[in-house]
């Protein structure tokens, strides 16, 4: 293996430098959509949790980021190692694990993205080296350090034990899911509800205190700037469909109809 091989993933260094990065969640099974977004975003999360995307399409969407600065990540449907395995072997450089609500959940996620002895990832990255234009030996040399373990804090139970979760070794970034936090206390869609806002604030405080990089959704430039000022380094600007909606709406501004 090349002892001086540089990491493939530029995100971790950016986060260590407190540099904000911007991304989006891709739910539409489209190579073309990802290719367009990848020209301007630092990262894209291919959504295998809620979107109608299968593994073959996910592979194509990951490949669509090739030759751009955009780092492909994948959100899986549950915190299960077998769901994380294939996306990594297809070239994703990180896994977004949903519904992390305990230290045991966090430990399971962190071990899923790394090879023994640091983790439980099984060997078989047959297609990942092709995406990154490196040899198998060079891919393996930095694989553990390249892979991002992104955990999502999106349940009231997670907030209650946020310190335990954030003390788990191997978490690279923690993101807050406001929609699911609200849903977990039966306040679906009520993001301005005081109880929901309190949960979000407690989750944010726990992550920031831990020193683990923090990420979240920014629905406006004003919100994004405020989050950056508080220390956020991964800001999701929207879903592909919501970005399209906003773009279309902006195109109508000033037109008399």
C-alpha positions as CSV (number, residue, x, y, z in Angstrom):
1,X,0.0,0.0,0.0
2,X,1.1,3.6,-0.6
3,X,2.2,4.9,2.8
4,X,1.8,8.6,1.6
5,X,-1.6,8.2,0.0
6,X,-3.8,11.2,0.5
7,X,-7.3,10.8,1.7
8,X,-10.0,10.7,-1.0
9,X,-12.5,12.5,1.2
10,X,-11.9,16.3,1.6
11,X,-14.9,16.9,3.9
12,X,-13.3,15.8,7.2
13,X,-10.4,18.3,6.8
14,X,-12.9,21.0,6.0
15,X,-14.9,20.2,9.1
16,X,-11.7,20.2,11.2
17,X,-10.9,23.6,9.8
18,X,-14.4,24.8,10.8
19,X,-15.2,25.5,7.1
20,X,-18.9,25.3,6.3
21,X,-19.8,22.9,3.6
22,X,-23.1,22.8,1.6
23,X,-25.1,19.9,0.3
24,X,-28.5,18.5,-0.6
25,X,-30.4,15.2,-0.4
26,X,-31.1,13.5,-3.7
27,X,-34.5,11.6,-3.6
28,X,-35.1,11.5,-7.4
29,X,-33.6,8.5,-9.2
30,X,-31.8,10.7,-11.7
31,X,-28.2,10.7,-12.9
32,X,-28.7,14.0,-14.7
33,X,-30.1,15.7,-11.6
34,X,-27.1,14.6,-9.5
35,X,-24.7,15.7,-12.1
36,X,-26.2,19.2,-12.2
37,X,-26.2,19.5,-8.4
38,X,-22.7,18.2,-8.1
39,X,-21.3,21.1,-10.0
40,X,-22.0,23.5,-7.1
41,X,-22.4,21.4,-3.9
42,X,-19.7,20.0,-1.6
43,X,-21.7,16.8,-0.9
44,X,-24.8,15.0,-1.9
45,X,-26.7,12.4,0.1
46,X,-28.3,9.8,-2.1
47,X,-31.5,8.9,-0.2
48,X,-32.2,5.2,0.2
49,X,-34.4,5.8,3.2
50,X,-37.4,7.7,1.7
51,X,-36.6,8.0,-2.0
52,X,-37.6,5.5,-4.8
53,X,-33.9,4.6,-5.5
54,X,-32.5,1.1,-5.7
55,X,-28.9,0.1,-5.5
56,X,-28.2,0.1,-9.2
57,X,-29.6,3.6,-9.6
58,X,-27.7,4.7,-6.5
59,X,-24.5,3.4,-8.1
60,X,-25.2,5.5,-11.2
61,X,-25.9,8.6,-9.0
62,X,-22.7,8.1,-7.1
63,X,-20.8,7.8,-10.3
64,X,-22.4,11.0,-11.6
65,X,-20.4,12.9,-9.1
66,X,-17.1,11.8,-10.6
67,X,-14.8,14.6,-11.8
68,X,-16.5,17.1,-9.5
69,X,-15.6,18.4,-6.1
70,X,-18.8,16.9,-4.7
71,X,-18.5,14.0,-2.2
72,X,-21.2,11.3,-2.6
73,X,-22.8,10.1,0.6
74,X,-25.7,7.7,1.1
75,X,-28.6,7.7,3.6
76,X,-29.7,4.1,4.4
77,X,-33.1,3.0,5.6
78,X,-32.0,1.7,9.0
79,X,-29.0,1.5,11.2
80,X,-28.0,-1.9,9.9
81,X,-24.4,-2.9,8.7
82,X,-25.7,-4.9,5.7
83,X,-27.5,-1.8,4.4
84,X,-24.3,0.3,4.7
85,X,-22.0,-2.2,3.0
86,X,-23.1,-2.0,-0.6
87,X,-23.2,1.8,-0.9
88,X,-19.6,2.0,0.4
89,X,-18.4,-0.7,-1.9
90,X,-20.0,1.2,-4.8
91,X,-18.0,4.4,-4.1
92,X,-19.9,6.4,-1.5
93,X,-17.5,8.0,1.0
94,X,-20.0,8.2,3.9
95,X,-23.2,6.7,5.3
96,X,-26.0,8.8,6.9
97,X,-27.4,6.6,9.7
98,X,-31.0,7.5,10.7
99,X,-32.6,7.4,14.1
100,X,-29.6,7.1,16.3
101,X,-31.1,7.2,19.8
102,X,-28.6,5.6,22.1
103,X,-24.8,5.0,22.5
104,X,-25.3,1.4,21.4
105,X,-26.9,2.7,18.1
106,X,-24.0,5.1,17.6
107,X,-21.4,2.4,18.3
108,X,-23.1,0.1,15.8
109,X,-23.0,2.8,13.1
110,X,-19.4,3.8,13.7
111,X,-18.2,0.2,13.4
112,X,-20.3,-0.4,10.2
113,X,-18.1,2.0,8.2
114,X,-14.7,0.7,9.2
115,X,-12.7,-2.5,8.7
116,X,-11.5,-4.7,11.5
117,X,-10.0,-4.1,14.0
118,X,-11.7,-0.7,14.2
119,X,-15.0,-1.9,13.0
120,X,-17.0,-4.7,11.3
121,X,-17.1,-3.7,7.6
122,X,-16.7,-6.7,5.4
123,X,-14.2,-6.6,2.5
124,X,-15.5,-6.3,-1.0
125,X,-15.1,-2.8,-2.4
126,X,-15.0,-4.0,-6.0
127,X,-16.3,-0.9,-7.6
128,X,-15.2,1.9,-5.3
129,X,-11.6,2.2,-6.5
130,X,-12.9,2.7,-10.1
131,X,-15.0,5.6,-9.0
132,X,-12.0,7.3,-7.4
133,X,-9.5,6.3,-10.1
134,X,-7.2,4.5,-7.6
135,X,-5.9,1.0,-7.1
136,X,-7.5,-1.4,-4.7
137,X,-4.4,-1.1,-2.5
138,X,-4.6,2.7,-2.4
139,X,-8.4,2.6,-1.7
140,X,-7.8,0.3,1.2
141,X,-4.9,2.4,2.6
142,X,-7.3,5.3,3.5
143,X,-10.7,3.6,3.5
144,X,-11.3,3.8,7.3
145,X,-10.3,7.5,7.5
146,X,-12.1,8.4,4.3
147,X,-15.5,7.0,5.3
148,X,-17.8,9.4,7.1
149,X,-20.1,8.1,9.8
150,X,-22.9,10.6,9.9
151,X,-25.5,10.0,12.6
152,X,-28.9,11.7,12.7
153,X,-30.4,12.9,16.0
154,X,-34.1,12.8,15.3
155,X,-35.9,11.4,18.3
156,X,-36.7,12.7,21.7
157,X,-35.0,9.6,23.2
158,X,-31.8,10.7,21.4
159,X,-31.9,14.2,23.0
160,X,-32.4,12.6,26.4
161,X,-29.1,10.8,26.1
162,X,-27.3,13.2,23.7
163,X,-24.1,13.3,25.9
164,X,-23.7,9.5,25.8
165,X,-24.3,9.3,22.0
166,X,-21.8,12.1,21.3
167,X,-19.1,10.5,23.5
168,X,-19.1,7.5,21.1
169,X,-15.7,7.1,19.3
170,X,-15.9,7.1,15.5
171,X,-18.8,9.6,14.9
172,X,-17.6,12.0,12.2
173,X,-20.6,14.3,12.2
174,X,-24.0,14.5,13.8
175,X,-26.9,16.1,12.1
176,X,-30.2,17.2,13.6
177,X,-33.5,16.1,12.0
178,X,-36.1,18.7,13.0
179,X,-39.0,17.0,11.2
180,X,-38.6,13.7,12.9
181,X,-37.8,15.3,16.3
182,X,-41.2,17.0,16.0
183,X,-42.9,13.8,14.9
184,X,-41.4,11.9,17.9
185,X,-43.4,14.1,20.3
186,X,-46.6,14.0,18.2
187,X,-46.1,17.5,16.7
188,X,-45.6,16.7,13.1
189,X,-44.7,19.7,11.0
190,X,-44.8,22.1,14.0
191,X,-41.1,23.2,13.8
192,X,-41.9,26.5,15.5
193,X,-43.6,24.9,18.5
194,X,-41.7,25.8,21.7
195,X,-41.3,22.2,22.8
196,X,-39.9,21.3,19.4
197,X,-37.5,24.3,19.4
198,X,-36.4,23.3,22.9
199,X,-35.6,19.8,21.7
200,X,-33.6,21.1,18.8
201,X,-31.7,23.5,21.0
202,X,-30.8,20.8,23.5
203,X,-29.6,18.5,20.7
204,X,-27.5,21.3,19.2
205,X,-26.0,22.2,22.6
206,X,-25.1,18.6,23.2
207,X,-23.4,18.1,19.9
208,X,-21.5,21.4,20.0
209,X,-20.3,20.6,23.5
210,X,-18.9,17.3,22.4
211,X,-16.7,18.8,19.7
212,X,-18.1,16.6,17.0
213,X,-18.9,18.5,13.8
214,X,-22.5,19.4,13.5
215,X,-24.9,19.6,10.5
216,X,-28.5,20.4,9.8
217,X,-31.0,21.8,7.4
218,X,-31.0,25.4,6.4
219,X,-34.2,26.6,4.7
220,X,-33.0,30.1,4.0
221,X,-29.9,32.2,3.7
222,X,-30.7,33.9,7.0
223,X,-31.0,30.6,8.8
224,X,-27.9,29.2,7.2
225,X,-25.8,32.3,8.3
226,X,-27.1,32.0,11.8
227,X,-26.3,28.3,11.9
228,X,-22.8,28.9,10.6
229,X,-22.3,31.5,13.3
230,X,-23.2,28.9,15.9
231,X,-20.7,26.4,14.5
232,X,-22.5,24.3,11.9
233,X,-20.2,22.9,9.2
234,X,-22.6,20.8,7.1
235,X,-25.6,22.6,5.8
236,X,-28.3,20.8,3.8
237,X,-29.9,23.4,1.5
238,X,-32.8,21.2,0.7
239,X,-34.0,18.1,-1.1
240,X,-33.7,18.0,-4.9
241,X,-37.4,18.3,-5.3
242,X,-37.6,21.3,-2.9
243,X,-34.7,23.0,-4.7
244,X,-36.6,22.6,-8.0
245,X,-39.8,24.0,-6.4
246,X,-37.9,27.0,-5.2
247,X,-36.2,27.5,-8.5
248,X,-39.5,27.4,-10.4
249,X,-41.1,29.7,-8.0
250,X,-38.2,32.2,-8.3
251,X,-38.6,32.0,-12.1
252,X,-42.2,33.3,-11.8
253,X,-41.2,36.3,-9.7
254,X,-42.0,39.6,-11.5
255,X,-44.0,37.9,-14.3
256,X,-47.5,39.2,-14.7
257,X,-49.9,36.3,-15.0
